[in-house]
Amino acid sequence: MPTREGWAVAYHRQGRSDWSMFAELQGRDDVPACHSLHFLQMATEKLAKAYRFRDTSADTAALLTSHVGFPRFLNAFLLSPQMREEYDGRHAQLESIRKDFAPLARAIEQLAPAVDRESVPGNAEYPWERGEGVVAPIDHGFPEVALLRHPRGRMFLNFIRRAFEEFPAA
């Protein structure tokens, strides 16, 4: 039977590969946004799972089947002792970052078709109904994640990159 650490390492490795593909595709004019966002969603889901597998209170079966958890992970990462130490004396700044990042983390999580498809049908992978028609992800602009192109969005992506880099030492 695989160990939790085995799962954690495998999710980290696969998530890091997805992250590399996101970085390669992001912002390219010749690649529809849905493709890079699909890799971003998969990378963040796996990153959250990798960290959660190291949390012995997390249920293994639930982690293997769930597509949610990234916003919770990001919040925990930003509240970690290391981040609190780094932002010592700048608590208000860290709190502002956490509040700004929460809706973006949730929007990225909702790019997975298995997450909240009833209220947020738009996803980066499969077509969905809109009125009498059908929308393909390739034709959707994903305004809910437009912040990624702004300075706060780039900061958000830097925290994700950092979480991938710091994982082996966690």
N, C-alpha and C positions, 0 to 999 in steps of 0.2 A: 504494500500500500504506500503510495507516495507521501512524503512528509509535507507539512505545511510550508517549510522552507523551500522544498522542491517546487511546489506550486508558486510560491512567491517569486522565486528566481525565474521560473519559466514565464510567468506573466510579465515580469519586468523586461525580460529579453524581447518578448514579442511586442510589448507596448513600445519599447524603445525603437524597434524596427518600424512600427506604425508611425511613430513620431518622426523618424527620419524621412519617411515617405511624405508626411505632411509638410515638413520643412522643404523638401524638394519641390513639391507642387504648389505651395502657398504663393499666391500673388502672381502666378504665371498667367499671361493673357491667353495662352493657347490651351489652358486647362480649366474647365468649368469648376466653379467654387465647390460644387457638391462633392467632387472627388477629394480635394484637400480636406474639406470638413469631415468627410467620412473617416479619413485616416486620423484626424484630430480626435473625433469622438471615440474611435476605437483605442487610440493611444491613451486617452485620459481614463477611459473605463478600465483598461488593463493596469495602468499606473495605480489607480485606487485599489484595485484587487491585490496587486503585489504588496502594497503596504498593509492592507487589511489581513492578508494571510499571515503576516507576522504578528497580528493581534490575536492572541490565543482565545479571546472571547468571541470572535467572529465565527459563525457557523460555516464550515467548509462547503456543505451542500448548497447553502444559500449563496455563497460567493460564486460558486461555479455556474449558477443559473441566472443570477441577477444581472441586470444592465444598469442598475442605479448605484450610486455611492460616490460619484466624483465630487459633487458639491460638499458632501460631508467630509470627504478626505481633504479637500482643499482647505476647508475651514480648520480642520485639525492641524494641517501642515502649517498654516499661518499662525496658529496659536501654540505651536510647539515651543519648548523651552529655548531652542536655538533661535527661532525667529523673535521671540520676546527679548532675548538677550541682544540680538542684532538691532532691534528697534527700541532699546532701552532709552528712556527719555523722550521717545517719539511715539508713545502709545496711541495718540489721536491719529497719527499718520497710518499706523498699522490697522487701526480700526476702520479708517476710511477705505483702505485697500480691501479689507475683508468685505465691507459693505458693497463696494463697487464690483468686486469679483463674484459675489454670490449669484446675481441674476445671469451673468455670463456663463458661469459654471453650469447652472441649471439649463440654460439654452443649449449648451454643447451636449449635455447629457440627453436632452430631448431630441437630438439629431438621430438617435438610435430609434428605429421603427418600433421596437418593442416597448418603448417608454412613453406612456401617456398619449397613445395614438388617438384616443377619443377626443381629447381637448386640443392637442397640438399634432395634427396629422402630418405636417411638413417634416420630412426627414431627409437625410443625405443619401439614402440608399434605394428606396422603393417609391414608385408613383403613388399618389393619393387622390382621393376625390375632393373636388371643390365645386360645389353646386352641381350642375349637370355635367361637368367635365372632369378630366383627369389631368393632374399636374405631374410632370416628370421632374425629378430633382435637378436635372440638367437645365431646366427652364426657370428655376426658382432662384431668387436673389439672396435669400437667407438674411433679411434685414436684422433679425434678432441677434446676429453675431457680428454685425458691422463694426462694433467697437474694437474688434481684433485689429483693425487697420489704424487705430488711433494710439497715441502714446500709452494710455492706460491699458489698452489691449496688448500692446507689445510687452508691457510690464507683466501682464497676466501670463503671456506665453513664456516669458523669462522665468517666472516662478515654476511653471510646469517643467521647463527644461532643467531647472535646478533640482526639482524633486526627482527627476530621472537620474541626474548625476549623483545625487546624494544617497540614493537608495542602497548601493552596496555597503555603505558605511553605517546605515541605519541599524 
